[in-house]
Amino acid sequence: MEYRSEFAGRVAVVTGGSEGIGLDLCRALASAGCEVFFCARNQQRGEAAAASMGGRGHFIRADLADPRQIGAFAEGVGRQVSAVDYLVNNAAVDDRISFEHVTLDACDRMWQINLRPYLLVTRAFLNLLRAGHGKAVLNIGTTNYMLGLEPFTVYNATKSGILGFTRSLARELGREGIRANMLSPGWVMTEKQLREHVTEQDKADLLRDQALKFLLEERHITSAAMFLLSSAAAAITGQNLVVDAGKHMQ
């Protein structure tokens, strides 16, 4: 797409960029000419991911459940650049816990990884975003909470909170020209999902229920993310874009 040329020479920050959707997006941004700063908890995977980005990937290890490490991540980026154009909040866990087995620890884990970092990371990078040109925040969500799937009650509670955060953030930062949107994928066939969760019956059920008869891959989410970050979406803010091959239609 022609608008991708605008990414050249700009700076993107992505959380959870060592695998899955985050990694695919980091690679696409780097390929378009962005300097991409990303974090993940696994040092080995993070370094391997950075090596796959043609010299434009910059990995900083961080566990976003620890607010101190969020601060260190932002400080590490700030020592290398004076502005950030794009921020993508992506890191999450999708623990499957039936409601009767929900514990305080499970609630805290979901809050500390799936929602709180979206707020704290955005706040930590706000001044760098103000100095940037792209001025776009993209929060990665899920269609899971829209469908009320089980056993995801705690997971869905945190992921649905991203929508409220996104809309309020868009209203509050809009006066400064900073856009904030949410992108909600359906079930994406990442390496981790295929390894740990997806069965042949799951695939058959998806193909039955989706309007489009193909399984989602990371590239389908990345192309939508690139659009929302770009100036082609200059008049779009506070919105939630569903990318799920037509399973859930708002």
ABEGO torsion letter per residue (X at the ends): XAAAAAABGBBBBBBGAABEAAAAAAAAAAAAGBBBBBBBABAAAAAAAAAAAGGABBBBBBBAABAAAAAAAAAAAAAABABBABBBBABBBBBBBBAAABBAAAAAAAAAAAAAAAAAAAAAAAAAAAABAAGBBBBBBBAAAAAGBOBAAAAAAAAAAAAAAAAAAAAAAAAAGBBBBBBBBBBBBBAAAAAAABBAAAAAAAAAABABBBBBBAAAAAAAAAAAABAAAAABBGBBBBBAGGABBX
